Every structure is written in C-alpha cells, then in structure tokens.
Amino acid sequence: MAEAAREANSGGQRNGPDSEGPSRWPRTPFGRGIAACFLAALAMAGVAALGHYLLASAVPFVALVALATFLLARRAAHQSTLFNKEAVDVFYYSLGLVGVLVFFASGYPQRIEHEALEALRPHAERREAAREALGDHILLSARSARIRSAFAGNATEILAEIRRMEVAATVRLSQAEMLACQQAGGLPLHGLLDPADEERLDPTREARETLAREMARAACDTAIEMQQQRIAAARASTLSRDRFLADGNRFEGIADRRLVLGEDLVVSVGDLRAVLRQPDDPAAEDAARDRLEIALAQAEQVYEREKSAADTTIDAARLVMPREAGLIALVIWPYVLILLLGLKLARPHG
C-alpha cells in the first residue's frame, strides 16, 4: 500500500537506473496537437513580424508564405500525425473567436465616429440651410434694389418696350388671313376650287385659278394693312406703371420675355412685375435680415455644441481602442488566416 501511495504521489514514475525522467512533451495526441498548433502559431508570428518590418507585408511575400504553408501542411498531413484533428479544430475555432472579437473591438472607434457624425448631420444641414437663406436674402435684396433703381431711372422706355412686346405677341393675322397670304404666294388652291375640276378638261381653269390668286392676294394685302394699322394704334397707346402692375393676366403671354435694364442686369417681364409689386420698405428688409442672422447664429451655436460633444465621444472611443490596434489587426490577419487554413490541411487523413 505504501508502495502504491508513493507511486501515486510521484506521478507513477520510478527512479532508477532504467528511468527515462519526466517528459516535457505532452503524452496524449490531443495535447501534442495543441502544442504543435501553438508552435506553428509562434513560427507564423515570427514570419509575419519579419515580413512586416522588412517587406511591409508586400503581396508577393504574403503569397510566398501562403504557398510555403500549403506545401508544409500537405507534407505534414501525409507523413505525421502530430496535428491531431480534435486539437486543430479546438485551436482553429478558438483563434477564430478571438479574431472576431479583435476585429469587432478594432472597429469600435469607427462605429462610434460614424454614429456621432450621423447624429451631427441634421444640425449641419440646418446650419447650411440658414446660411443659404441669409445669402439668398442678401442677393435678392440687392438685385431688387438694382431693378427698382434701373426702372425708376428709365421707366418710360421700359414700359414702351413692354408695350411693343405685348403688341407683337397679341396682334396677329387670323388663320383665314394667313391662308390667303399663303395661297397668294403659291400654295395650292384646295378649298377655293372644286376638286372635281382637276379631273376634267376645263378651258377656263387657268383663268379661274388666276382670279383666285388675285383674290387671295387682295385679301392678304388687306389683312396685312389692317394688322399694321392695329399695331400702329396699339403702339400709340401708352402703358402706365399702375396698369402694368395691376393687370396680371394681360402680361402672362410675355412673362418670360427678357428686358435689358443695364449692362449686366437682365430681367424677365414677370420678374420685373414681381419686384415692383413688392413694397419698397428698407425697415422690413432690415428686420427680415436680422431674423435670418439670428436664426443662423442659433443654428451655428447648436452645431458647435453638438460637434464638441461628438468630438468628445469619438476621442473617448479612441482611448478605449486606439486606431493603431485596428491597423495591427488588419496587418496580421492575413497571416492568421494562412495559419488556420494550413492547420486544417495539416490534419492527418484517414
């Protein structure tokens, strides 16, 4: 009994001339497999450090490491049972879980930064909208002042030009008058002669066509003369400022026509009416500008406050997981994948 207890306390090893001494290498296949996986990982870590510091992990070097790992793994699979399947699987999935955790942790600052910037974007958009509103107000106010000044300095000529545009757009030949002018110019006389006359011989046909042409020409000349009289009468009438501003439907047909009020000031008839119909109230303009400036100041204040809070959050996240940690993970990850796949290939077959 005492002998058995001593053997149990000594790990079942005898001391004697035939004793081989305690072994440092695991005795079970699983233990040897785990130890071999760790040794392979250390060797790959050395290769990765060498490649990174000497060759900056160039693609040819990584490809060479992958090829060498493949060849060594295939040879180990056929000639050795060192990489036990169960041990390799445990090492493979354990390291894979660690890799997932590392990548998740390395992306933490980027996720926090993205969320902070997304939360900041509405405040930036409101600030930009306030800036644009103030800028548009200043530009429109300055342009309206120039238009009013140009119109006040030459109102008679501008209103006369608008009247000429209106006359040219409204005083036109009717459809029948235009047809008469076209037939006088050589358009076929369909509608004035019987179409059946063209199918039989008629000695008076030429005379009747000539008479029809003369009648069409006379009708066209009369229409043109009447049009010119209407144009002259319309142009003789003047257009007052009040009538121009009061009667909106009258000028819809020429609302897009352009008026040159200065060397670099061109405005449409519709825009001119819109500007002149607005009250010229400098105090109201200043009050509107003050409101827009206050809104912009408030939007900028909110944006700066939210941006400061976002920067603080981002800096705190970078302290938890520095950006360098993510870069290191990206650098070593190709070698980790090569190692894990190589261990899978190194498992004995059969």
C-alpha positions in Angstrom: 0.0 0.0 0.0 2.8 2.4 0.9 4.5 1.5 -2.3 1.3 2.3 -4.3 0.9 5.6 -2.5 4.5 6.6 -3.2 4.0 5.7 -6.9 0.8 7.7 -7.0 2.4 10.8 -5.3 5.3 10.6 -7.7 3.1 10.6 -10.8 3.6 6.9 -11.4 7.3 7.4 -12.2 10.1 5.3 -10.8 13.5 6.5 -10.0 16.2 4.1 -11.0 18.9 3.4 -13.5 16.3 2.5 -16.2 14.1 5.6 -15.6 13.9 8.0 -18.6 13.0 11.0 -16.4 10.0 13.3 -16.8 9.0 14.3 -20.3 8.2 17.9 -21.2 6.2 17.0 -24.3 2.5 16.1 -23.8 1.8 12.4 -23.9 -1.8 12.4 -25.3 -2.4 13.0 -29.1 -4.7 16.0 -28.2 -2.0 17.6 -26.0 0.7 17.1 -28.7 -1.7 18.5 -31.3 -2.4 21.7 -29.2 1.4 22.1 -28.6 2.1 21.7 -32.3 -0.5 24.3 -33.1 1.0 26.8 -30.7 4.5 26.2 -32.1 3.1 26.7 -35.6 1.5 30.0 -34.4 4.7 31.2 -32.9 6.6 30.4 -36.1 3.9 32.2 -38.2 4.1 35.2 -35.8 7.9 35.4 -36.5 7.4 35.2 -40.2 4.7 37.9 -40.0 6.9 40.2 -38.0 9.8 39.6 -40.4 7.6 40.3 -43.4 6.0 43.4 -42.0 9.2 45.1 -40.8 11.4 44.2 -43.7 9.0 44.0 -46.6 5.9 45.9 -45.3 3.8 42.7 -45.9 4.1 43.0 -49.7 1.7 40.9 -51.7 4.4 38.7 -53.2 5.7 37.9 -49.7 2.3 37.0 -48.3 1.7 34.8 -51.4 5.0 33.1 -50.8 4.1 32.5 -47.2 0.8 31.0 -48.2 2.4 28.7 -50.8 5.0 27.5 -48.3 2.4 26.9 -45.7 0.3 24.9 -48.1 3.3 22.7 -49.1 4.4 22.1 -45.4 0.8 21.4 -44.4 0.3 18.8 -47.1 3.6 17.1 -46.2 2.7 17.0 -42.5 -0.7 15.5 -43.3 0.9 12.6 -45.2 4.0 12.0 -43.0 2.9 12.8 -39.5 0.0 12.5 -37.1 1.3 15.4 -35.0 -1.6 17.8 -35.8 -4.4 15.9 -34.2 -7.8 16.6 -35.8 -9.6 17.4 -32.5 -6.7 19.6 -31.3 -6.6 21.5 -34.6 -10.4 22.1 -34.5 -10.2 23.4 -31.0 -7.3 25.7 -31.8 -8.9 26.8 -35.1 -12.3 27.8 -33.7 -10.7 29.3 -30.6 -8.4 31.6 -32.6 -11.3 32.4 -34.9 -13.4 33.6 -32.0 -10.5 35.7 -30.8 -10.2 37.1 -34.3 -13.9 38.1 -34.4 -13.5 39.8 -31.0 -10.4 41.7 -32.1 -12.0 42.9 -35.4 -15.1 43.9 -33.5 -13.1 45.8 -31.0 -10.8 47.4 -33.6 -13.9 48.7 -35.4 -15.3 50.3 -32.3 -13.9 53.8 -32.8 -15.1 53.8 -36.4 -18.6 52.8 -35.4 -18.7 55.5 -32.7 -17.4 58.1 -35.1 -20.0 57.1 -37.8 -22.8 57.3 -35.3 -21.6 60.6 -33.9 -21.3 62.1 -37.4 -24.8 60.8 -38.4 -26.2 62.5 -35.3 -24.4 65.7 -36.2 -25.5 65.8 -39.8 -29.1 67.3 -39.2 -27.5 70.1 -37.2 -25.0 70.7 -40.1 -27.8 70.7 -42.6 -29.9 73.2 -40.6 -26.8 75.5 -40.3 -26.2 75.3 -44.0 -29.9 76.0 -44.8 -29.7 79.1 -42.5 -26.6 80.3 -44.3 -28.2 79.8 -47.7 -31.4 81.6 -46.6 -29.4 84.6 -45.4 -27.2 84.6 -48.5 -30.3 84.4 -50.8 -32.0 87.2 -48.9 -29.0 89.5 -49.3 -28.6 88.7 -53.0 -32.3 89.1 -53.7 -32.5 92.3 -51.8 -29.5 93.8 -53.6 -30.9 92.7 -57.0 -34.4 94.0 -56.2 -32.8 97.4 -55.3 -30.9 97.5 -58.6 -34.0 96.6 -60.6 -36.1 99.3 -58.8 -33.3 101.9 -59.4 -33.0 100.9 -63.1 -36.7 101.1 -63.6 -37.1 104.4 -61.8 -34.3 105.9 -64.0 -35.9 104.8 -67.3 -39.5 103.8 -66.7 -40.9 105.4 -69.8 -38.6 103.5 -72.2 -39.0 100.2 -70.3 -42.8 100.5 -70.3 -42.8 101.3 -74.0 -40.7 98.2 -74.7 -43.1 96.1 -72.7 -45.9 97.6 -74.8 -44.2 96.7 -78.0 -43.7 93.1 -76.8 -47.3 92.9 -75.9 -48.4 94.2 -79.3 -46.1 91.8 -81.2 -47.5 88.9 -79.1 -51.2 89.8 -79.5 -51.7 91.5 -82.8 -51.5 88.7 -85.4 -53.2 87.5 -88.6 -56.1 85.2 -88.2 -56.0 81.7 -89.6 -58.0 82.6 -92.7 -55.8 85.7 -93.4 -52.7 83.6 -93.1 -54.2 81.0 -95.5 -55.0 83.8 -98.0 -51.4 85.1 -97.8 -50.0 81.5 -98.3 -52.3 80.9 -101.3 -51.3 84.3 -102.8 -47.7 83.1 -102.5 -48.3 79.9 -104.4 -50.0 77.5 -102.0 -52.3 75.1 -103.9 -55.8 76.4 -104.1 -57.6 73.5 -102.5 -60.7 74.8 -100.8 -61.2 77.6 -103.3 -61.8 75.4 -106.4 -63.8 72.3 -106.8 -61.5 69.2 -106.6 -63.6 67.6 -109.3 -62.5 70.3 -111.7 -58.9 68.9 -111.7 -60.1 65.6 -113.2 -61.7 67.0 -116.4 -60.6 69.3 -119.1 -61.7 72.9 -118.4 -60.5 75.7 -120.7 -61.5 78.3 -118.0 -59.5 76.6 -115.3 -56.4 78.7 -115.7 -58.4 81.9 -115.7 -60.3 80.9 -112.6 -57.0 80.0 -110.8 -55.6 83.4 -111.7 -58.6 85.1 -110.4 -58.5 83.1 -107.2 -54.8 84.0 -106.7 -55.7 87.7 -107.2 -58.5 87.5 -104.7 -56.2 85.8 -102.2 -53.5 88.4 -102.7 -56.0 91.2 -102.3 -57.3 89.6 -99.1 -53.7 89.1 -97.8 -52.8 92.8 -98.6 -55.9 94.0 -96.8 -55.2 91.8 -93.8 -51.6 93.0 -93.5 -52.6 96.6 -93.9 -55.2 96.2 -91.1 -52.6 94.5 -89.0 -50.2 97.3 -89.4 -52.9 99.8 -88.5 -53.8 97.8 -85.4 -50.1 97.7 -84.5 -49.7 101.4 -85.0 -52.8 102.2 -83.0 -51.6 99.8 -80.2 -48.1 101.3 -80.1 -49.5 104.8 -80.0 -51.2 104.0 -76.7 -49.0 104.2 -73.6 -48.7 101.7 -70.8 -48.8 103.2 -67.3 -46.9 101.8 -64.3 -50.1 101.2 -62.4 -51.7 99.3 -65.3 -48.6 97.2 -65.8 -48.6 96.2 -62.1 -52.3 95.8 -61.7 -53.4 93.7 -64.7 -51.6 90.4 -64.3 -53.4 88.2 -66.8 -52.7 90.7 -69.6 -49.0 90.1 -69.5 -48.9 86.3 -69.0 -48.0 85.8 -72.7 -44.8 87.8 -72.4 -43.8 87.0 -68.8 -40.7 85.2 -70.0 -39.5 87.9 -72.4 -36.2 89.5 -71.4 -35.6 93.1 -70.7 -32.1 94.6 -70.6 -32.0 97.2 -67.8 -28.3 97.6 -67.7 -25.0 96.1 -68.9 -25.2 93.2 -66.6 -28.8 93.4 -65.4 -31.3 91.3 -67.5 -34.7 90.6 -66.0 -37.9 89.0 -67.4 -41.1 90.9 -67.6 -42.6 88.6 -65.0 -39.7 89.1 -62.5 -39.9 92.9 -63.1 -43.6 92.9 -62.2 -42.9 90.7 -59.1 -40.2 93.1 -57.8 -42.2 96.3 -58.4 -45.3 94.8 -56.8 -43.4 94.2 -53.6 -43.4 97.2 -51.2 -40.1 99.1 -51.0 -39.6 99.0 -47.3 -36.0 99.2 -46.1 -37.0 98.7 -42.5 -38.9 95.5 -43.3 -35.9 94.3 -45.3 -33.5 95.0 -42.4 -35.9 93.3 -40.0 -36.1 90.2 -42.2 -32.3 90.1 -42.5 -31.9 90.4 -38.7 -34.2 87.5 -38.2 -32.2 85.4 -40.6 -28.9 86.4 -38.9 -30.3 85.4 -35.6 -31.5 82.0 -37.0 -28.1 81.4 -38.4 -26.3 82.3 -35.1 -28.6 79.9 -33.3 -28.0 77.1 -35.8 -24.2 77.6 -35.6 -24.3 77.6 -31.8 -26.3 74.4 -31.7 -23.9 72.8 -34.3 -20.8 73.8 -32.4 -22.2 72.4 -29.2 -23.2 69.1 -30.8 -19.9 68.9 -32.7 -18.0 69.4 -29.4 -20.0 66.6 -27.9 -19.4 64.3 -30.9 -15.6 65.0 -30.8 -15.5 64.1 -27.1 -17.4 60.9 -27.7 -15.0 60.0 -30.6 -11.9 60.8 -28.6 -13.2 58.6 -25.7 -13.8 55.7 -28.1 -10.2 56.1 -29.5 -8.9 55.9 -26.0 -10.7 52.6 -25.4 -9.4 51.1 -28.6 -6.7 53.1 -30.4 -6.7 53.2 -34.1 -3.3 51.5 -34.2 -4.9 48.4 -32.7 -7.2 48.1 -35.7 -4.3 48.6 -38.1 -2.3 45.9 -36.4 -5.2 43.5 -36.6 -5.5 44.2 -40.4 -1.8 43.6 -40.8 -1.6 40.3 -39.0 -5.0 38.9 -40.1 -3.8 37.5 -43.5 -1.1 35.5 -41.7 -3.7 34.3 -39.1 -5.9 33.0 -41.9 -3.0 31.3 -43.6 -2.0 29.7 -40.3 -5.6 28.4 -39.6 -6.1 27.1 -43.1 -2.7 25.5 -43.1 -3.5 23.7 -39.8 -6.7 22.4 -41.3 -4.7 21.0 -44.2 -2.1 19.5 -41.9 -4.5 17.2 -40.1 -3.8 13.5 -40.9 -6.0 11.8 -43.4 -7.9 8.6 -42.8 
